[in-house]
């Protein structure tokens, strides 16, 4: 049940993050859009104004055809935020008008060499005084008199106030975005909570149905299994060969169904958190030898060699029945997927891991192996790499899921490595107590 709660918690967190992220992205795009439109409108308005004033200045200069060398004010006069220069082709200043005279050398030095034939506008930042900055939009265009190049008009406007206003507006929007980001996260969590309710309810109903169905099926299957065994003992010798084979098939299928129901009930109880682990101290080596003897007959039929590699006596504090079931599952799987003449090795010993000694169990076979794309799913319930082969061998797709549950219930870990065509190895680490 803990694993499922963790799964739902992770899913809820993931969905909350995704919903919040989408809302925040939408909010940021909205803010960027507003800023972009605002900047475009302000910039174009100022640009058009500058172009109009520059054209007006050029027209007046062409009428007066300035050729003198003394400075005088431009026709517009100083309006408190404009600059107006007319530089001759040789660099002499003919018209000079600005609201801040100390800026003249800096501005003239910056615009020298910029001589567009048509009106061009660009943004410039100048520094004056105690490292104070001032922002300008400057327009420029060459002036011609009867086809001869006379000089260049430079007309600029101080837009520092607009820049400051734009920065304040940006700060306000960012502050609002933080506020709305918090709201977006809250909305994301609310939406996720509502979305998860039918999912968790459906899962709970499915789990309850599985537990109830497994419980209801267990009794009739047990009765059927016992009845078939009685018939085999009392009347088996009187049956024809066909009837006897049919009886054996029924016993085999009943046994498989009983095992599946037992596995389903185990997983259902573990999901509900009512499956208990009964800890006790026992000799692991003795249990491993017992399991190997039990599986020997099954392996002998397929001419599979079983190897047991031990490290002496090891005392383990765990649920003996569950650990035995774990070994049965892994060895049974190894026998099913190892071809005739293959080998299976069960090895175990002590090793240092995470600053403590642990029991390391390894089950290695020379079987058909597992493709890499299936490795991540082999512990999923009802997952089969080869569905036809699994059904032929009586597999239900629950064994490895149970094996993983047993290991994790003992605070251990299980890893698998496999090479297709060469074999598979399962490695389990369990705390000694």
Beta strands, then each sheet from edge to edge (+ up, - down):
strand 1: 82-88
strand 2: 93-98
strand 3: 120-128
strand 4: 132-145
strand 5: 148-158
strand 6: 280-283
strand 7: 305-309
strand 8: 315-318
strand 9: 343-353
strand 10: 356-365
strand 11: 413-419
strand 12: 423-431
sheet 1: 2+ 1- 5+ 4- 3+
sheet 2: 6+ 8-
sheet 3: 7+ 9+ 10- 12+ 11-
end
